[in-house]
Amino acid sequence: MFKSHLFRWALTGALLMMPVALASCQKQSAGPKVQSYAQDGLLGISDVNPNMPMSPTYHTYGEDTNLMQATIDQVPHVIDSNIRINGPVATVNIHVPAELTAEETAAVARDAQDKLTKAMPRYTMKVTVSRK
């Protein structure tokens, strides 16, 4: 009688362990690769926070202003410009020659708006053009 109970327990244990054994023999799926944190001393926090100075995407307002100015310099007919950044809004005032027509001035405004929006997509651009 003791042997029969022992045999049942052993058989039950073997049957319960069979799915685990079968699962371990299957081919593992090619799921996501494990990636380690950057060796920045901050446990990878600079990888997820773009406003950290250690992050490669970190920019200062000065750098953003320089990039906007370089973009404005590519727009034809621009004499002078003024850039103000207030949080997520960048206000850009552009001065063009007085002899430009209203259509040419509007074209300069559209061109500047398009180029600035593409160069700095994180800002809401407000572009105004005045004749000087």
C-alpha positions in Angstrom: 0.0 0.0 0.0 2.8 2.4 0.9 4.5 1.7 -2.5 1.3 2.4 -4.4 0.9 5.8 -2.7 4.5 6.6 -3.3 4.1 5.6 -6.9 1.0 7.9 -7.3 2.8 10.9 -5.8 5.8 10.3 -8.0 3.7 10.0 -11.1 1.6 13.1 -10.2 4.8 15.1 -9.6 6.3 13.9 -12.9 3.1 14.9 -14.8 3.0 18.3 -13.1 6.6 18.9 -14.1 6.2 17.8 -17.7 4.8 21.2 -19.1 7.8 23.0 -17.5 10.2 20.5 -19.1 8.5 20.8 -22.5 8.5 24.6 -22.4 12.2 24.7 -21.7 12.9 22.6 -24.8 11.0 25.0 -27.1 12.8 27.5 -29.2 12.9 30.9 -27.5 11.2 33.8 -29.3 13.2 36.6 -30.7 11.7 39.2 -28.4 13.1 42.6 -27.6 16.7 42.8 -26.9 17.8 43.8 -23.4 19.6 47.1 -23.3 21.7 48.4 -20.5 21.6 51.9 -19.1 24.1 54.5 -20.3 27.3 54.7 -18.2 26.5 58.2 -17.1 26.4 57.6 -13.3 22.7 58.5 -13.2 21.4 54.9 -14.0 20.3 56.0 -17.5 18.1 58.9 -16.5 19.8 61.1 -19.1 18.5 58.7 -21.7 14.9 59.4 -20.9 14.9 63.0 -19.9 15.8 65.4 -22.8 16.1 68.4 -20.4 19.1 66.9 -18.5 22.4 68.6 -19.4 23.9 65.1 -19.8 21.4 64.2 -22.6 22.6 64.5 -26.2 19.3 66.2 -27.1 19.8 68.9 -24.4 19.8 72.5 -25.8 20.0 75.8 -24.2 18.0 78.9 -25.3 21.2 80.4 -26.6 21.9 77.4 -28.8 18.2 77.4 -30.0 18.5 81.1 -30.8 21.7 80.6 -32.7 20.1 77.8 -34.8 17.0 80.0 -35.5 19.3 82.9 -36.5 21.2 80.6 -38.9 17.9 79.5 -40.4 16.7 83.1 -40.9 20.0 83.9 -42.6 19.0 81.4 -45.3 15.8 83.4 -46.1 16.3 85.9 -48.9 15.7 89.6 -48.5 16.1 89.6 -44.7 18.0 92.7 -43.4 17.7 92.2 -39.6 15.8 89.9 -37.2 14.9 89.7 -33.6 14.1 86.5 -31.7 12.4 86.1 -28.4 11.7 82.8 -26.7 9.1 82.5 -24.0 8.7 78.8 -23.0 7.4 76.8 -26.0 6.7 80.0 -28.1 9.3 81.7 -30.2 8.5 85.1 -31.6 10.6 86.1 -34.6 10.5 89.6 -36.0 12.0 89.9 -39.4 12.9 93.2 -41.2 13.0 93.4 -45.0 13.7 96.3 -47.4 11.0 98.9 -47.8 10.9 98.5 -51.6 9.5 94.9 -51.4 5.9 94.6 -52.4 3.2 93.2 -50.1 3.3 89.9 -52.0 7.0 89.6 -51.7 6.9 90.4 -47.9 4.2 87.7 -47.4 6.4 85.2 -49.4 9.3 86.0 -47.0 7.1 85.5 -44.0 5.9 82.1 -45.4 9.4 81.0 -46.2 10.7 82.0 -42.8 7.8 80.3 -41.0 8.3 77.1 -43.0 12.1 76.9 -42.4 11.9 77.8 -38.7 9.1 75.3 -38.0 11.2 72.5 -39.7 14.4 73.6 -38.0 12.8 73.9 -34.5 9.7 71.7 -34.3 9.5 71.9 -30.5 8.6 75.6 -30.6 5.4 77.3 -31.7 6.7 79.9 -34.2 5.2 83.3 -34.5 6.8 85.1 -37.4 6.1 88.8 -38.3 7.7 90.7 -41.1 8.1 94.5 -41.3 9.5 96.7 -44.0 12.4 98.9 -43.0 
